[in-house]
Amino acid sequence: METLNPSKPSNIGIEGEDDDGYVEYVPVKKRRAMEVQKILHRKGVKSSNPTSVDPTTSSDPTADLSSDPDRPKPPESKPSLLIKASQLKRDLPEITPTEQLVQQEIEMIEHLSDRKTLMSVRELAKGITYTEPLATGWKPPSAIRHMSPKEADTVRRQWHILVEGDDVPPPIKNFKDMRLPEPILKKLKEKGIVQPTPIQVQGLPVILSGDMIGIAFTGSGKTLVFVLPLIMVALQEEVMMPIMPGEGPFGLVVCPSRELARQTYEVVEQFLVPLKENGYPELRPLLCIGGVDMRSQLEVVKKGVHIVVATPGRLKDLLAKKKMSLDNCRYLTLDEADRLVDLGFEDDIREVFDHFKAQRQTLLFSATMPKKIQNFARSALVKAVTVNVGRAGAANLDVIQEVEYVKQEAKIVYLLECLQKTPPPVLIFCENKADVDDIHEYLLLKGVEAVAIHGGKDQEEREYAISSFKAGKKDVLVATDVASKGLDFPDIQHVINYDMPAEIENYVHRIGRTGRCGKTGIATTFINKNQSETTLLDLKHLLQEAKQRIPPVLGELNDPMEDVDAITNASGVKGCAYCGGLGHRIRDCPKLEHQKSMAIAGSRRDYFGSGGYRGEI
Ligand code: AMP
């Protein structure tokens, strides 16, 4: 047994007595403190307190005493609550600031994402959930079917295709092996479409087999990915059980804007004509959009309709008035689902879902994948395969992006100079309608063949602008973002962003009008002090990602994301978990901010008796 240090006072008279039997008195307070230290030592907690007791050097005789096995143990005293609390805190795993940030974002996203599901009331009421996708009956040729998973992966890697899901069908590198009817193959060839694009290589076999979420940059050829299987389904159903007057449709496509719906409808129509000419059954399509006389639409419904391409408002109207039903509908595509949600169509889509009487094949296409869309997909799709041909929200790499600092007052004059960069056709975008009108007028005065489109123009003006620009009769189209989404103008040489949109997604959509299907295009963007730092940082990161030149004005920005750049957000990607912008986190998201103010404005309008936010354009 160690001897007690004689220079130190010995202790409580139980056993530590000196020869002369003198036992030093230890005050109660000190004894308690010693007890505490003992408990802490026992639990292995090292005190940082300089007064802590070291059993080898301290005057604490209990330390020594406790090492003697023969000595009776002092009665166990219970630790105070304070000690317990500090103990518990110490036992908690340490959370780094990064983990804390990610945790906060998860909570924000959970709070934001809508818990409502995309199912019909009947399915909800009866608790019907589908566990298997609707069988399509389509099978690839046996050579493709026997492709090994390794081979399939190699093809996907070559084509930069990412897939997620169970039993992903193998990619198919040519249209012939997709078993499309001969007249469709011929039509594709006629249109110069000989080689499928990446989204087609993987998306077509997936849709021909079941549900799919498609994430593809604009201009990737995604329309054909859902239109061709749609035609196949309609043909198959018509052969099995022909549509009677007043019945239909077999397939439905929902788009966020009338222009996009019209464009998709035209693609459908192109393929139906040669099919009929070659002896296939006649399939009647219907364009179901607002701003068009409903009577003409009803005429088509009366004959029996096979395929409907619609915007949510008019579709909801026809269904509610029981002019059309979805009793036979077994194929649904939500195109530009992110835009549908952004424009406030969520409830309309939910209502459309209510009209389905049976399981359907569901496809969802989106340029970006915010949490809300992921939830949509989870509730409405069955064992969906995700096909991604580029980071959701990433810019098309075939576009050369130039960013120039132009003072507000110099913009309009500089615009003319900018138009000289390339031959026509050129698209000019700006955020507000008044700017579109000003630029349009200025260009007309300068003798430029320009047309303009924005939400304030009537349907006729909008259609004229689009058709004359598409036909090459006009060189320049000036537009708000209405025209930027999903519209396919062939061979746009140059996109000029007269202003930088606050939401980076809109920028991606805008510049995606050029550089389509493998061709290279130019996008010039004017920036100045009017843009918020968040917007400019998003732009900077996007340019970096696409390996574009970063102008000094962006390079010099104070960039808080540089420190947290490597942190992936709750969805497992860098940047904002809500809009996908790389220059900010969700708490600074301009899109979220905008939507919150729209929601507040909407609820106020409702309060005063008007219809709330109505987004259809
Ligand atoms: P989308 O992304 O569907 O709007 O298509 C953009 C444009 O690409 C349309 O004009 C299509 O006709 C065209 N396109 C689609 N698929 C192909 C392809 N495989 N090869 C060449 N052009 C295509």
Residues whose N, C-alpha, C, O or C-beta is under 5 A from the ligand:
A	BS01	AMP	G192 I193 V194 Q195 P196 T197 T218 G219 S220 G221 K222 T223 L224 G486 D488 C517
